[in-house]
Amino acid sequence: DFKLSYYNMIQNGYLSQDTIYIDSLAVKKQIFLEQVAYNSDFGYIQAVIGLGYPAVTMQNVSGILYTMFREGLVEQPVFGFYFKRPKNLLNYTSDAYGELTLGGSDPNHYAGNLSYVPVDSEGLWQ
């Protein structure tokens, strides 16, 4: 059992291990925090996925992105987000959605080349 504090979010739980499926990929023996109590100024959060650098993980547990990279399930330990804005900002409907791409980016959502900027500190995302 342990307590995880991140900004104004507190999670209590314990470490568990299981196979986690993301689309058709099976991430075997992934260790994760199983939440049993939760308190946050951010409101209710359904899930947290490990996209952080190994330097900020607790108890040397590899986040799922680095596990996927180490097991050869993704080509690079990078991720991309795509957010489609709703047509009406005052009335969110099903026309607004987002996507998370693990291991790279989805060229269907941009034109041209991406510019990569190195992170100057492998800690929390800046």
N, C-alpha and C positions, 0 to 999 in steps of 0.2 A: 504494500500500500504506500502511496505517496501523494503529495499535493503538488500540482503544477500551477505556477503563477506566471501570467503573461499580461503585462500592463494591468488593466482592471478586470481581468478574467481569471477565475480560479477554478481548477478542475481537480476533483479528488477521484482516485481510482487505483487501478492496479494494472500491471503489464500482462498482456495475453499474447498468444501466438496462434496464427491461423493462416490458411491460404486465402488471399484477398483477390477477387476477380475484378478487373477493370476492363470492360468490354470483353474481348476474348482472351486477354492475357491473365495468366494465373501467377500471382506473386506468392511463392511458397514460403512458409515459415516466417512470415512477416510479423515482427513484434510491434505491438501498438498499445496505446493507453486505452483501457476500457473504463469509461467514465461512469462513476456511481453517484457523484454529487457535483453540482455546477452552480457558479455564481458569476454574473458578469454585468457590467454597465452597458455592454453592447446589445443586450437583449438575448433572446434564445438563439443558440447556434446549433444546427443539427449535426454537423460533422466538421472535423478538421483533418486535412490530409497533409502528410509530411513532405513539404516541398523545400524546407529549409536546408541550409548547409549543415554538414555533419558536426561542425564546431559548436552549434547551438542545440544539439539534441541532448536529451536527458539520458543519463546512465548508459552512454555509448550505444544507443539504439539508432540504427540507420533508418532514416525516413524512407518512405515507400519509393520515391523517385530514385534515390541512390541505390536502393535494393534492386530496382528494375534495371538500372544501368549496369550494376555489377553482374546481374544474371543474364545480360545480353537481351533483355526484353525491349529496350529502347537504345537508340544509337548514341545519344548524348544525354548528360544529366541536365537538360534544360526543359523549359516548358513555355507555352504560349497561351495567352488568353484572347478570346474574341468576344466582344460584347456588342450586340445589335441593339441600337436604341429603339425604343418604341416610337411609332409614328406620332402618338399623342402623349407628350410627357406628363400630362395630368391624369391620364387613364391608361395604366399598364394593362396590356392584353397579351395574348399569346404571340403577338408579332415581335415581342422583345424576348431575347434569350441570350445565353452565353455558352461558350464552349471552352474546355480546357484541353490542350493538346500536350501530351507528355512525350519528351524525347525530341522535340523540334517545334516547328510552327506549321500551320496549315496554309499553303499558298493560295487556297481558294478565297482567303479573306484579306488579301492585300495584293497590290501591284508593285512591280519593281523588286529591288533588292532590299533586304533588311540591313540595318547598320547595327553592329554589336558593340556595346560599350562595356568594358570590363568593370566588375564590381571592385571597389578599392578595399573592401574589408569583408571577409567571409563570415559575417555575423548575421544580424537581423537584416531583412531586406530594407533597402534604403529608398 
